[in-house]
Amino acid sequence: MNILTNSFVHKPLKHARLAYWVALALACIRIAGVAQVNSGSDGHDGVFNPTTSTNMDMSTHPDGIYQYKSVNIPAGVTVTFTPNANNTPVVWLVQSNCVINGGATINVSGYRGSSQYGGLGGPGGYRGGNGGSGSGSAGQGPGGGMLGGNGFCASFGTLAIPCGGCTTNGFGPTYGNPYLVPLIGGSGGGGTTNGPYGGGGGGGAILIAASKSIVLNGTIQALGGCSASEGLNRLYAGGGSGGAVRLVSTSITGNGLVDTTGGGICTDGTPQGGFGRVRFDFLDNHYIGSINGVFTQGYQPIIIPPANIAVSLVIQSVGGVSVAANPSGSLIAPDVIIPGQQANPIPIVVGCVNIPLNTPIIVDVKPANGPAIEVTAPNNVGTQASSTATASVTMPRAGGTIQAKAVSGITNLFAAVNGPSDRINSFAKTGLTAEGEHFTAVEMAATLGSGMQIAYLTESGKRYFLPER
């Protein structure tokens, strides 16, 4: 069950910039059939209760995942982060409660650009582009701003806003999905060739999953970095886009602020970069605070997806006839017409990406009338990165709809050295559900005219479908 809220209230800011803001005053919402979120934390990072402002060096956690017993950020304390070598987002898994008191701040924002170099992104965010004629560069990330006379700003949940002499032509596109699965940060602004000014870094990304409750009376910031500029001559680089914040808990309460505003010009604060994304997944919601960003809410039980599962299946050809890039799947207007003189069996070629070689690929043909036909063939041509399977199918009279299916295992669930009882302690590899389970396999089904559907299988055999993008 997913409950989505996209009701934004626009309020004017300086220079007529509009912010996406929402003040929530929601009645208690309970999802039937689920008693409590299980964050999956084993508590090995202990209790996190800093008494003074703290910078967390993420090099001690190469996967970015912290497993706490509880978290309490007191008033007046700010928590910042130094990204690890993998530049992963921040993930806090908490056994009990995560409390961010009023006056406390968790900050994963991007950094401002300098007089030559682009600002660094926050953890999980992307760097801004460098400045300078002949040495400048575009902002990094899927929504990075282009290099220009005045650098272009970055986008994420929303498009960046034009400013000064900028046009929209060099802005990066919006990207990501409302569920923040997978979790991704903001993009960097472009550098300028009119002067040696670097773009702002993209806001970082943070996921907090707590088994009992998240109390947010303070602030979570994932701001885009501002751009370096020379205000006198109005020469400036692009601002970074805001980042991403996802909260998952049995209960979310508080009157705080989640802010994913994009970066502006450092000299006057003009907002430019696009807003980031914010997602709440909960069983009970009593949050009455404010949110700056593209916001959705509901209950999505995938906390962390398995790593590197960029798998795909596609039916490439039937009887030597190539399948169109956007097939319809209609029997009235067939995607493939096989010449009547072609004898059975008919070869059906299925393209596979990131599926181990010799995985059984099942091809189903469902005629308009009569029983379905099922043939299994291995993907034994090519490499794991790109392979094909060819199934020889006795096509029914008048043809039918065709579907290809496969199940691929997720590695690294158990340690090979000490046997299956020694579980590897990395949810970043196996993924994690809100019931505390690892994923063991990914199931794919590609149907002509309907695209591909992916389901993750857990240890107990549950199926979780990847949210629609």
C-alpha positions as CSV (number, residue, x, y, z in Angstrom):
1,M,0.0,0.0,0.0
2,N,1.4,3.4,-0.9
3,I,0.0,6.7,0.2
4,L,1.5,9.5,-1.9
5,T,1.3,13.2,-1.1
6,N,2.3,15.7,-3.8
7,S,0.4,18.7,-2.4
8,F,2.9,21.6,-2.5
9,V,2.3,25.1,-1.2
10,H,4.3,27.8,-3.0
11,K,5.7,30.7,-1.0
12,P,7.7,33.5,-2.5
13,L,11.3,33.9,-1.5
14,K,13.9,36.5,-2.3
15,H,14.0,37.4,-6.0
16,A,10.6,35.8,-6.5
17,R,12.1,32.3,-6.2
18,L,9.5,29.7,-5.3
19,A,10.1,27.0,-2.8
20,Y,8.3,23.7,-2.7
21,W,7.1,23.6,0.9
22,V,4.6,21.5,2.8
23,A,3.4,21.7,6.3
24,L,1.9,18.4,7.4
25,A,-0.9,18.2,9.9
26,L,-1.9,14.6,9.2
27,A,-4.1,12.4,11.3
28,C,-2.6,9.1,12.4
29,I,-2.3,6.7,9.4
30,R,-1.8,3.0,10.1
31,I,-0.9,0.4,7.5
32,A,-2.9,-2.7,8.1
33,G,-1.1,-6.0,8.6
34,V,2.3,-4.6,9.6
35,A,3.1,-4.3,13.4
36,Q,6.4,-2.5,13.4
37,V,9.3,-1.6,11.1
38,N,12.5,-3.7,11.7
39,S,15.5,-1.5,10.8
40,G,17.8,-4.5,10.6
41,S,20.3,-2.9,12.9
42,D,22.4,-5.2,15.1
43,G,23.5,-2.2,17.2
44,H,27.2,-2.8,16.8
45,D,27.9,1.0,16.5
46,G,26.4,1.5,19.9
47,V,24.5,4.5,21.1
48,F,25.1,7.8,19.2
49,N,24.6,10.7,21.6
50,P,27.1,13.4,20.8
51,T,27.4,16.2,23.4
52,T,29.2,18.7,21.0
53,S,29.1,19.3,17.3
54,T,30.7,16.4,15.5
55,N,32.1,15.6,12.1
56,M,31.8,12.0,11.2
57,D,34.6,10.5,9.2
58,M,32.9,8.0,7.0
59,S,36.1,6.3,6.0
60,T,35.5,4.0,9.0
61,H,32.3,2.8,7.2
62,P,33.1,2.2,3.5
63,D,29.5,1.2,2.8
64,G,28.1,4.3,4.6
65,I,25.9,2.1,6.9
66,Y,25.9,2.7,10.6
67,Q,24.0,0.3,12.9
68,Y,23.1,2.0,16.2
69,K,21.2,1.0,19.3
70,S,19.7,4.5,19.6
71,V,20.4,8.0,18.4
72,N,19.9,11.3,20.3
73,I,21.1,14.6,18.9
74,P,20.9,17.3,21.6
75,A,19.9,20.9,21.1
76,G,22.8,23.0,19.8
77,V,24.7,20.0,18.3
78,T,25.4,19.8,14.5
79,V,26.5,16.6,12.9
80,T,28.4,16.8,9.6
81,F,30.2,14.2,7.5
82,T,33.4,13.7,5.6
83,P,32.5,11.3,2.7
84,N,34.2,7.9,2.4
85,A,36.2,6.9,-0.7
86,N,33.1,5.4,-2.3
87,N,31.1,8.6,-1.7
88,T,28.2,6.6,-0.4
89,P,25.1,8.2,1.1
90,V,24.7,8.2,4.9
91,V,22.6,5.3,6.2
92,W,21.6,5.1,9.9
93,L,19.9,1.9,11.0
94,V,18.6,2.3,14.5
95,Q,17.3,-0.5,16.8
96,S,15.0,1.8,18.8
97,N,14.5,5.6,18.6
98,C,16.2,8.3,16.6
99,V,15.6,11.7,18.3
100,I,16.8,15.0,16.7
101,N,16.0,17.6,19.2
102,G,15.0,21.2,18.5
103,G,18.1,23.3,17.7
104,A,20.0,20.2,16.6
105,T,21.1,19.8,12.9
106,I,22.1,16.9,10.7
107,N,23.9,18.3,7.7
108,V,24.8,16.5,4.5
109,S,24.9,19.6,2.3
110,G,27.1,20.2,-0.7
111,Y,30.0,22.7,-0.6
112,R,30.4,26.0,-2.3
113,G,32.5,26.4,-5.3
114,S,35.9,28.2,-5.1
115,S,37.7,30.7,-7.3
116,Q,38.8,27.8,-9.5
117,Y,37.4,24.5,-8.4
118,G,33.9,23.1,-8.1
119,G,32.6,22.4,-4.6
120,L,32.5,18.9,-3.3
121,G,29.1,17.2,-3.0
122,G,27.7,16.0,0.3
123,P,28.0,12.3,0.9
124,G,26.3,10.6,-2.0
125,G,26.2,13.9,-3.9
126,Y,28.2,15.1,-6.9
127,R,30.9,17.7,-7.4
128,G,30.5,21.0,-9.1
129,G,32.3,21.9,-12.3
130,N,35.7,23.8,-12.3
131,G,35.9,27.3,-13.7
132,G,38.3,28.9,-16.2
133,S,38.6,29.3,-19.9
134,G,40.0,26.1,-21.4
135,S,40.0,24.3,-18.1
136,G,36.4,24.6,-17.0
137,S,34.0,21.7,-16.7
138,A,30.3,20.8,-16.3
139,G,28.9,19.8,-13.0
140,Q,28.9,16.1,-12.2
141,G,25.9,13.9,-11.7
142,P,22.8,13.0,-13.8
143,G,21.4,16.5,-13.3
144,G,24.7,18.4,-13.5
145,G,24.7,21.9,-15.0
146,M,26.7,22.6,-18.2
147,L,29.8,24.7,-18.5
148,G,29.1,28.2,-19.8
149,G,30.1,31.8,-19.9
150,N,28.0,31.9,-16.7
151,G,27.8,28.3,-15.4
152,F,24.5,26.6,-15.5
153,C,22.7,25.3,-12.4
154,A,22.0,21.6,-11.5
155,S,18.6,19.9,-11.3
156,F,17.3,17.0,-9.2
157,G,13.7,16.8,-8.1
158,T,12.9,20.0,-9.9
159,L,14.6,21.9,-12.7
160,A,17.0,24.6,-11.8
161,I,15.8,28.2,-12.1
162,P,17.3,30.6,-14.8
163,C,19.1,33.6,-13.4
164,G,20.9,36.6,-15.0
165,G,21.9,35.8,-18.5
166,C,21.4,32.0,-18.1
167,T,18.9,30.1,-20.2
168,T,17.4,26.7,-19.5
169,N,19.3,25.1,-22.3
170,G,22.3,24.1,-20.1
171,F,20.4,22.9,-17.1
172,G,20.6,19.3,-16.2
173,P,17.4,17.2,-16.3
174,T,15.4,16.0,-13.3
175,Y,16.1,12.4,-12.2
176,G,15.5,9.9,-9.5
177,N,12.1,8.5,-8.4
178,P,9.6,9.4,-5.6
179,Y,10.6,6.4,-3.5
180,L,14.3,7.2,-3.3
181,V,15.0,3.6,-4.1
182,P,17.9,3.6,-4.8
183,L,19.1,6.5,-2.7
184,I,21.0,9.2,-4.7
185,G,22.2,12.7,-4.0
186,G,22.2,16.0,-5.8
187,S,24.2,17.1,-8.8
188,G,26.9,19.8,-9.2
189,G,26.5,23.1,-10.9
190,G,28.6,24.0,-14.0
191,G,31.7,26.1,-13.9
192,T,32.0,29.4,-15.8
193,T,34.4,30.3,-18.7
194,N,34.0,34.0,-18.1
195,G,36.0,33.8,-14.9
196,P,37.7,31.1,-12.8
197,Y,34.6,30.3,-10.8
198,G,33.6,26.8,-9.8
199,G,30.0,25.4,-9.4
200,G,28.4,24.4,-6.2
201,G,28.4,20.8,-5.1
202,G,25.2,18.7,-5.0
203,G,23.5,18.1,-1.7
204,G,24.2,14.7,-0.2
205,A,21.8,11.9,0.7
206,I,20.8,10.4,4.0
207,L,18.5,7.5,5.0
208,I,17.4,7.1,8.6
209,A,15.5,3.9,9.5
210,A,14.4,3.4,13.1
211,S,12.5,0.4,14.4
212,K,10.5,2.4,17.0
213,S,10.3,6.1,16.2
214,I,11.9,9.1,14.5
215,V,11.4,12.3,16.4
216,L,12.4,15.3,14.3
217,N,12.1,18.6,16.1
218,G,15.5,19.8,14.7
219,T,16.7,20.2,11.2
220,I,18.0,17.8,8.5
221,Q,19.8,19.7,5.7
222,A,20.8,18.4,2.3
223,L,21.3,21.8,0.6
224,G,23.0,22.3,-2.7
225,G,26.3,24.2,-2.6
226,C,26.4,27.8,-3.7
227,S,28.5,28.9,-6.7
228,A,31.6,31.0,-6.6
229,S,31.1,34.4,-8.3
230,E,32.3,38.0,-8.8
231,G,29.2,39.9,-7.7
232,L,30.4,43.3,-9.1
233,N,30.5,42.0,-12.7
234,R,27.7,39.4,-12.2
235,L,30.0,36.6,-13.2
236,Y,29.0,33.4,-11.6
237,A,29.0,29.6,-11.8
238,G,26.0,27.3,-11.4
239,G,24.5,26.3,-8.0
240,G,24.3,22.6,-7.0
241,S,20.9,20.9,-6.6
242,G,19.5,19.9,-3.3
243,G,20.1,16.4,-2.1
244,A,17.9,13.6,-0.7
245,V,16.4,12.7,2.7
246,R,14.5,9.5,3.4
247,L,13.0,8.6,6.8
248,V,11.7,5.0,7.5
249,S,10.1,4.2,10.9
250,T,7.2,2.8,12.7
251,S,6.4,6.3,13.8
252,I,7.5,9.8,12.6
253,T,6.7,12.8,14.8
254,G,8.0,16.3,15.4
255,N,7.8,19.9,14.2
256,G,11.2,20.3,12.6
257,L,12.5,21.0,9.1
258,V,13.8,18.9,6.2
259,D,15.5,21.2,3.7
260,T,16.8,20.2,0.3
261,T,16.9,23.6,-1.3
262,G,19.3,24.1,-4.2
263,G,22.4,26.3,-4.1
264,G,22.5,29.9,-5.2
265,I,25.1,32.6,-5.7
266,C,27.4,32.9,-2.7
267,T,27.5,36.7,-2.8
268,D,23.8,37.3,-2.5
269,G,22.1,34.0,-1.8
270,T,20.0,33.9,-4.9
271,P,18.6,30.3,-5.1
272,Q,19.3,28.6,-8.4
273,G,19.8,24.9,-8.2
274,G,16.8,22.5,-8.3
275,F,15.2,21.2,-5.2
276,G,16.0,17.7,-4.0
277,R,13.7,14.8,-2.9
278,V,12.2,13.8,0.4
279,R,10.5,10.6,1.2
280,F,8.7,9.4,4.4
281,D,7.9,5.7,4.9
282,F,5.9,5.0,8.1
283,L,3.2,3.1,9.8
284,D,2.1,6.1,12.0
285,N,2.7,9.7,11.0
286,H,2.3,12.7,13.3
287,Y,4.9,15.0,11.7
288,I,3.7,18.6,11.6
289,G,7.0,20.3,10.5
290,S,8.1,21.8,7.2
291,I,9.7,20.2,4.2
292,N,11.6,22.0,1.4
293,G,11.8,19.6,-1.6
294,V,9.8,17.3,-3.7
295,F,8.0,15.2,-1.1
296,T,6.1,11.9,-1.1
297,Q,5.0,9.6,1.7
298,G,3.6,6.1,2.1
299,Y,5.0,2.8,3.1
300,Q,7.7,1.3,0.8
301,P,9.1,-1.8,2.5
302,I,12.5,-1.9,0.6
303,I,14.9,0.0,2.9
304,I,18.1,-0.8,0.9
305,P,18.0,-2.5,-2.5
306,P,20.7,-5.0,-3.3
307,A,23.9,-3.5,-4.8
308,N,24.7,-3.6,-8.5
309,I,21.4,-5.2,-9.6
310,A,21.2,-3.3,-12.9
311,V,19.8,-6.4,-14.5
312,S,17.5,-6.5,-17.6
313,L,15.9,-8.9,-20.0
314,V,14.6,-7.9,-23.5
315,I,13.2,-10.0,-26.3
316,Q,15.4,-9.0,-29.2
317,S,14.0,-11.0,-32.1
318,V,11.5,-13.7,-33.1
319,G,12.2,-15.9,-36.0
320,G,15.0,-13.6,-37.1
321,V,12.7,-10.5,-37.1
322,S,13.9,-7.8,-34.8
323,V,11.5,-6.5,-32.2
324,A,10.7,-2.8,-32.2
325,A,12.2,-0.7,-29.4
326,N,8.7,0.1,-28.1
327,P,6.5,-2.9,-28.8
328,S,2.8,-2.8,-28.2
329,G,2.1,-6.4,-27.1
330,S,-1.2,-6.4,-29.0
331,L,-2.5,-9.5,-30.9
332,I,-4.6,-7.1,-33.1
333,A,-1.5,-5.2,-34.2
334,P,1.4,-7.7,-33.8
335,D,4.9,-6.5,-33.0
336,V,6.4,-9.2,-35.1
337,I,4.9,-10.9,-38.2
338,I,6.5,-14.2,-39.1
339,P,6.3,-15.3,-42.7
340,G,3.9,-18.2,-43.2
341,Q,6.4,-20.3,-44.9
342,Q,8.8,-20.3,-41.9
343,A,8.8,-23.7,-40.3
344,N,8.7,-24.5,-36.6
345,P,10.5,-24.4,-34.3
346,I,11.0,-20.6,-34.3
347,P,14.1,-19.1,-32.6
348,I,13.4,-16.4,-30.0
349,V,16.5,-14.5,-28.9
350,V,16.5,-12.9,-25.4
351,G,19.1,-10.3,-24.5
352,C,20.4,-10.3,-20.9
353,V,22.3,-7.7,-18.9
354,N,24.2,-8.5,-15.7
355,I,22.8,-12.0,-15.5
356,P,25.4,-14.8,-14.9
357,L,26.1,-17.0,-17.9
358,N,24.1,-20.2,-18.2
359,T,21.2,-18.9,-16.1
360,P,18.0,-20.7,-17.3
361,I,15.9,-18.2,-19.3
362,I,12.3,-19.3,-19.5
363,V,10.3,-18.2,-22.6
364,D,6.5,-18.4,-22.4
365,V,4.2,-18.1,-25.5
366,K,0.5,-17.6,-24.6
367,P,-1.7,-18.0,-27.7
368,A,-5.1,-16.4,-28.1
369,N,-6.6,-19.9,-27.7
370,G,-5.0,-23.0,-26.2
371,P,-2.5,-23.8,-23.6
372,A,0.7,-21.8,-23.1
373,I,4.0,-23.1,-24.4
374,E,7.2,-22.9,-22.2
375,V,10.8,-23.4,-23.3
376,T,13.9,-23.0,-21.3
377,A,17.3,-22.0,-22.7
378,P,20.6,-20.8,-21.1
379,N,22.2,-17.4,-21.8
380,N,25.4,-19.0,-23.1
381,V,26.6,-16.5,-25.7
382,G,28.5,-13.4,-24.6
383,T,29.5,-12.2,-21.1
384,Q,27.7,-11.6,-17.9
385,A,27.6,-7.9,-18.8
386,S,25.8,-8.7,-22.1
387,S,24.6,-12.1,-23.2
388,T,21.9,-13.8,-25.2
389,A,19.8,-16.9,-24.9
390,T,18.1,-18.5,-27.9
391,A,15.0,-20.6,-27.3
392,S,13.5,-22.8,-30.1
393,V,9.8,-22.5,-29.8
394,T,7.1,-24.4,-31.7
395,M,4.8,-21.4,-32.3
396,P,1.1,-22.0,-32.1
397,R,-1.2,-21.2,-35.0
398,A,-1.9,-17.5,-35.2
399,G,1.0,-16.8,-32.8
400,G,0.6,-15.3,-29.3
401,T,2.1,-13.0,-26.7
402,I,5.7,-13.8,-25.6
403,Q,7.3,-13.4,-22.2
404,A,10.9,-14.1,-21.0
405,K,11.6,-14.8,-17.3
406,A,14.7,-15.4,-15.2
407,V,15.8,-15.6,-11.6
408,S,19.3,-14.5,-10.7
409,G,20.9,-15.1,-7.3
410,I,22.2,-12.2,-5.1
411,T,25.8,-13.0,-4.0
412,N,27.5,-12.3,-0.7
413,L,24.6,-13.2,1.5
414,F,26.7,-15.8,3.3
415,A,30.5,-16.0,3.8
416,A,32.1,-18.8,1.8
417,V,35.0,-19.2,4.2
418,N,33.1,-20.3,7.3
419,G,30.1,-21.8,5.7
420,P,26.4,-20.7,5.4
421,S,26.1,-19.9,9.1
422,D,28.5,-17.0,8.8
423,R,26.4,-14.2,7.4
424,I,28.3,-11.3,5.8
425,N,27.5,-8.1,7.6
426,S,26.8,-5.7,4.7
427,F,23.3,-4.7,3.8
428,A,24.8,-2.6,1.1
429,K,25.5,-5.9,-0.8
430,T,22.4,-7.9,0.0
431,G,19.8,-5.2,0.6
432,L,17.3,-5.0,3.4
433,T,13.6,-5.0,3.9
434,A,11.5,-3.2,6.6
435,E,11.0,-6.7,8.1
436,G,14.7,-7.1,8.7
437,E,15.3,-9.6,5.9
438,H,18.1,-9.8,3.3
439,F,17.4,-10.4,-0.3
440,T,18.5,-13.6,-1.9
441,A,17.5,-13.3,-5.6
442,V,16.1,-11.0,-8.2
443,E,13.3,-12.2,-10.5
444,M,12.8,-10.6,-13.9
445,A,10.0,-10.8,-16.4
446,A,10.0,-9.1,-19.8
447,T,6.8,-9.1,-21.9
448,L,6.5,-7.7,-25.4
449,G,4.5,-4.4,-25.0
450,S,4.8,-4.2,-21.2
451,G,8.4,-3.6,-20.5
452,M,10.2,-5.4,-17.6
453,Q,9.1,-6.1,-14.1
454,I,11.6,-6.8,-11.3
455,A,10.9,-8.5,-8.0
456,Y,13.3,-9.0,-5.1
457,L,13.1,-12.3,-3.2
458,T,13.8,-12.5,0.5
459,E,15.2,-15.3,2.7
460,S,11.7,-16.4,3.7
461,G,10.4,-16.3,0.0
462,K,8.6,-13.0,0.1
463,R,8.5,-10.9,-3.1
464,Y,9.0,-7.2,-3.1
465,F,8.5,-5.5,-6.4
466,L,10.7,-2.6,-7.4
467,P,8.7,0.6,-7.4
468,E,7.7,2.0,-10.8
469,R,10.1,4.7,-11.8
